[in-house]
């Protein structure tokens, strides 16, 4: 959902900046629809920021989703670890949402902090998943 919001916001700001959606649309864009230079530059900056947010999400969220899916499989019989995994997924989601807000508003130390904490959350989930999988091997489940 967050990647959809980022893509939509970036596209809207690209349109405000007078940037076409695709190179072939450039010819169709009338000159009178372009805003003045200051407004166009501001919209271009917003569009670039949303595009960077989207690129970051495309790089990080698929790996996190793989870890989450593996944890579902490995921890299906471990009630305690399963509850911890659910809490970690919720925590990761919260950190990513706050990260998007911080990135959009250019809140620098908090953006990096949220990113780092979200990565640590996934690392902890990966470790718990490995531990739970190894316990399943030991017990023969």
C-alpha positions as a Markdown table, in Angstrom:
| # | Residue | x | y | z |
|---|---|---|---|---|
| 1 | Unk | 0.0 | 0.0 | 0.0 |
| 2 | Unk | 2.8 | 2.4 | 0.9 |
| 3 | Unk | 4.5 | 1.8 | -2.5 |
| 4 | Unk | 1.2 | 2.7 | -4.2 |
| 5 | Unk | 0.8 | 5.9 | -2.3 |
| 6 | Unk | 4.4 | 6.9 | -3.1 |
| 7 | Unk | 4.0 | 6.1 | -6.8 |
| 8 | Unk | 0.7 | 8.1 | -6.9 |
| 9 | Unk | 2.2 | 11.1 | -5.1 |
| 10 | Unk | 5.3 | 11.1 | -7.4 |
| 11 | Unk | 3.1 | 10.9 | -10.5 |
| 12 | Unk | 0.9 | 13.8 | -9.3 |
| 13 | Unk | 4.0 | 16.0 | -8.6 |
| 14 | Unk | 5.5 | 15.0 | -11.9 |
| 15 | Unk | 2.4 | 16.3 | -13.6 |
| 16 | Unk | 2.5 | 19.5 | -11.6 |
| 17 | Unk | 6.2 | 19.9 | -12.6 |
| 18 | Unk | 5.2 | 19.6 | -16.2 |
| 19 | Unk | 7.0 | 16.3 | -16.6 |
| 20 | Unk | 5.3 | 13.8 | -18.8 |
| 21 | Unk | 4.4 | 10.4 | -17.5 |
| 22 | Unk | 6.4 | 8.8 | -20.3 |
| 23 | Unk | 8.7 | 10.1 | -23.0 |
| 24 | Unk | 6.0 | 9.7 | -25.7 |
| 25 | Unk | 3.6 | 11.9 | -23.8 |
| 26 | Unk | 6.0 | 14.8 | -24.0 |
| 27 | Unk | 4.7 | 15.9 | -27.4 |
| 28 | Unk | 1.1 | 15.9 | -26.1 |
| 29 | Unk | 1.8 | 18.2 | -23.1 |
| 30 | Unk | 0.6 | 21.7 | -24.1 |
| 31 | Unk | 2.9 | 24.6 | -23.2 |
| 32 | Unk | 0.3 | 26.7 | -21.5 |
| 33 | Unk | -0.2 | 23.9 | -18.9 |
| 34 | Unk | 3.3 | 24.3 | -17.5 |
| 35 | Unk | 3.4 | 26.3 | -14.2 |
| 36 | Unk | 5.9 | 29.0 | -13.6 |
| 37 | Unk | 9.5 | 28.1 | -12.9 |
| 38 | Unk | 9.4 | 28.3 | -9.1 |
| 39 | Unk | 6.3 | 26.2 | -8.9 |
| 40 | Unk | 7.6 | 23.7 | -11.4 |
| 41 | Unk | 10.9 | 23.4 | -9.5 |
| 42 | Unk | 9.1 | 22.8 | -6.2 |
| 43 | Unk | 6.8 | 20.2 | -7.8 |
| 44 | Unk | 9.9 | 18.5 | -9.3 |
| 45 | Unk | 11.6 | 18.4 | -5.9 |
| 46 | Unk | 8.5 | 16.8 | -4.4 |
| 47 | Unk | 8.3 | 14.3 | -7.2 |
| 48 | Unk | 11.9 | 13.4 | -6.9 |
| 49 | Unk | 11.5 | 12.9 | -3.1 |
| 50 | Unk | 8.5 | 10.6 | -3.7 |
| 51 | Unk | 10.4 | 8.7 | -6.4 |
| 52 | Unk | 13.3 | 8.1 | -4.0 |
| 53 | Unk | 10.9 | 6.9 | -1.3 |
| 54 | Unk | 9.4 | 4.5 | -3.8 |
| 55 | Unk | 12.9 | 3.3 | -4.9 |
| 56 | Unk | 13.9 | 2.6 | -1.3 |
| 57 | Unk | 10.7 | 0.7 | -0.7 |
| 58 | Unk | 11.2 | -1.4 | -3.8 |
| 59 | Unk | 14.7 | -2.3 | -2.6 |
| 60 | Unk | 13.9 | -3.1 | 1.0 |
| 61 | Unk | 10.3 | -4.3 | 1.3 |
| 62 | Unk | 10.7 | -7.5 | -0.9 |
| 63 | Unk | 13.5 | -8.8 | 1.3 |
| 64 | Unk | 11.5 | -8.1 | 4.4 |
| 65 | Unk | 8.5 | -9.9 | 2.9 |
| 66 | Unk | 10.6 | -12.9 | 2.2 |
| 67 | Unk | 11.8 | -13.0 | 5.8 |
| 68 | Unk | 8.2 | -12.6 | 7.0 |
| 69 | Unk | 7.0 | -15.5 | 4.8 |
| 70 | Unk | 9.9 | -17.7 | 6.0 |
| 71 | Unk | 9.0 | -16.9 | 9.6 |
| 72 | Unk | 5.4 | -18.0 | 9.0 |
| 73 | Unk | 6.6 | -21.3 | 7.7 |
| 74 | Unk | 9.4 | -21.9 | 10.2 |
| 75 | Unk | 7.5 | -20.7 | 13.3 |
| 76 | Unk | 4.1 | -22.3 | 12.7 |
| 77 | Unk | 4.5 | -24.7 | 15.6 |
| 78 | Unk | 6.3 | -22.3 | 18.0 |
| 79 | Unk | 3.6 | -20.3 | 19.9 |
| 80 | Unk | 6.1 | -18.1 | 21.8 |
| 81 | Unk | 8.2 | -17.4 | 18.8 |
| 82 | Unk | 5.2 | -16.9 | 16.6 |
| 83 | Unk | 3.9 | -14.1 | 18.9 |
| 84 | Unk | 7.3 | -12.4 | 18.9 |
| 85 | Unk | 7.3 | -12.7 | 15.1 |
| 86 | Unk | 3.9 | -11.0 | 14.8 |
| 87 | Unk | 5.1 | -8.2 | 17.1 |
| 88 | Unk | 8.2 | -7.7 | 15.0 |
| 89 | Unk | 6.2 | -7.6 | 11.8 |
| 90 | Unk | 3.9 | -4.9 | 13.3 |
| 91 | Unk | 7.0 | -3.0 | 14.6 |
| 92 | Unk | 8.7 | -3.2 | 11.2 |
| 93 | Unk | 5.5 | -1.9 | 9.5 |
| 94 | Unk | 5.3 | 1.0 | 12.0 |
| 95 | Unk | 9.0 | 1.9 | 11.4 |
| 96 | Unk | 8.5 | 1.9 | 7.7 |
| 97 | Unk | 5.5 | 4.1 | 7.8 |
| 98 | Unk | 7.2 | 6.6 | 10.1 |
| 99 | Unk | 10.3 | 6.4 | 7.8 |
| 100 | Unk | 8.2 | 7.4 | 4.8 |
| 101 | Unk | 6.8 | 10.4 | 6.8 |
| 102 | Unk | 10.3 | 11.4 | 7.9 |
| 103 | Unk | 11.7 | 11.0 | 4.4 |
| 104 | Unk | 8.9 | 13.1 | 2.9 |
| 105 | Unk | 9.3 | 15.9 | 5.5 |
| 106 | Unk | 13.1 | 15.7 | 5.3 |
| 107 | Unk | 13.5 | 14.9 | 9.0 |
| 108 | Unk | 17.0 | 13.7 | 8.7 |
| 109 | Unk | 18.2 | 12.1 | 11.9 |
| 110 | Unk | 14.8 | 10.5 | 12.5 |
| 111 | Unk | 14.6 | 9.1 | 8.9 |
| 112 | Unk | 17.9 | 7.3 | 9.4 |
| 113 | Unk | 16.9 | 6.1 | 12.9 |
| 114 | Unk | 13.6 | 4.6 | 11.6 |
| 115 | Unk | 15.4 | 3.0 | 8.7 |
| 116 | Unk | 18.0 | 1.5 | 10.9 |
| 117 | Unk | 15.5 | 0.2 | 13.5 |
| 118 | Unk | 13.4 | -1.3 | 10.7 |
| 119 | Unk | 16.4 | -3.2 | 9.5 |
| 120 | Unk | 17.3 | -4.3 | 13.0 |
| 121 | Unk | 13.7 | -5.5 | 13.4 |
| 122 | Unk | 14.0 | -7.7 | 10.3 |
| 123 | Unk | 17.4 | -9.0 | 11.4 |
| 124 | Unk | 15.9 | -10.1 | 14.8 |
| 125 | Unk | 13.0 | -11.7 | 13.0 |
| 126 | Unk | 15.5 | -13.6 | 10.7 |
| 127 | Unk | 17.4 | -14.8 | 13.8 |
| 128 | Unk | 14.2 | -16.0 | 15.5 |
| 129 | Unk | 13.2 | -17.7 | 12.3 |
| 130 | Unk | 16.5 | -19.6 | 12.1 |
| 131 | Unk | 16.3 | -20.5 | 15.8 |
| 132 | Unk | 12.7 | -21.7 | 15.4 |
| 133 | Unk | 13.6 | -23.7 | 12.3 |
| 134 | Unk | 16.5 | -25.3 | 14.0 |
| 135 | Unk | 14.3 | -26.3 | 17.0 |
| 136 | Unk | 11.9 | -27.9 | 14.5 |
| 137 | Unk | 14.8 | -30.0 | 13.1 |
| 138 | Unk | 15.9 | -31.0 | 16.6 |
| 139 | Unk | 12.4 | -32.1 | 17.6 |
| 140 | Unk | 11.6 | -33.7 | 14.3 |
| 141 | Unk | 8.4 | -31.7 | 13.6 |
